């Protein structure tokens, strides 16, 4: 008898791939991933241009100002999460309060923004003298930039809550495109540190205008007043989640620099940056997950599938990066830091796993924040303490600290997964009760 050709498996695989391509969640992730990738490359190019044009000494001044700016962006990150959740809840319940939410938040955030500008103006000269900047102007621009990033966070948070990921992706990517283009022109013209900081401000100003333009369809709608007080309770939960994750991927560098030798501390600092590459590479997955989960719970739809699919996408992206780390670790180190960091090569794959574990931890934290389950807060706090304690106790070398961090992050992943398993059957629209209907 002739042998029957089995064709079911290929057709099944083809159908599965077609379903993946047609998946709304996958499309949203790809859209936001593109913007995040452009932003990441733009940030690297910005520093590369500044370093090459200004030289090590003057670039050190830019690096200091950018570090202060990064600290100042923490309130913006919290604001994005708070507004995204509140907006997603309003939309899921059919409330027409986006215009009121946007305008009232802009006015409210303007108050601390003006305070930041005033404080910066008062201390600018002293900061410039302390850091040997030569001029107070870059510090003044820094103050205006911090105030402006708080405003930029408002349309970004609302766009995320509305699930307008194409507009959000453009906003994120174009900020760094503008910044990189402007910094090249200003530095070439001889504006040095002031030019580097002015490029940051101009990129933000462009994206604030772009964000408002992306939300222009809400300007003509009736401004149904929404109660902003409801956001404050969740803002504490959001702050705990965001700050906790930031502590997890920053405190190890500080402790390693303290306990290790100068060379080993520098090697570990480079490894930390390699690990965070994978974290930021997959950050778009949690940004898409957040409003989708809020929407699902508000509509009494089970969010477990969204979480599982998001975790799958994140692992797939992370696995691709880990493959590169495993096959050519020396090339990764050489491209990013040069031959003087070759001692980091044996640890590239383990820190890649650390980056993937941190990404999964962050995904679950974002899920808990979306449903406003505060149980994750003590778990996350315990992980931060455990990571620090392990490094204090075991710091004989770079490899031992890598093991400390990996153990803490994997233990956190297990505990958060258990909490998620216990929580999922009990999620209902009442979980979002802290974000009331517009009045």
Buried (B, 14 or more C-beta within 10 A) or exposed (E): EEEEEEEEEEEEEEEEEEEBEEBEBBBBBBBBBBBBBBBBBBBBBBBEBBBEBBEEEBBBBBBBBBEBBEEBBEBBBBBBBBBBBBBBBBBBBEBBBBBBBBBBBBEEBEEEBEEBBEEBBEBBBEBBEEBEBBEBBBBBBBBBBBBBBBBBBBBBBBBBBBBBBBBBBBBBBBBBBBBBBBBBEBBEEEBBBBBBBBBBBBBBBBBBEBBBEBBEEBEEEEBBEBBBEBBEEBBEBBBBBBBBBBBBBEBBBBBBBEBBEEEBBBBBBBBBBBBBBBBBBBBBBBBBBBBBBBBBBBEEBEBBEBBEBBBBBBBEBBEEBBEBBEEBBEEBBBEBBEEEBEBBBBBBBBBBBBBBBBBBBBBBBBBBBBBBBBEBBEBBBBBBEBBBEBBEEBBEBBEBBBBBBBBBBBBBBEBBBEBBEEBBEEBEBEBBEBBBBBE
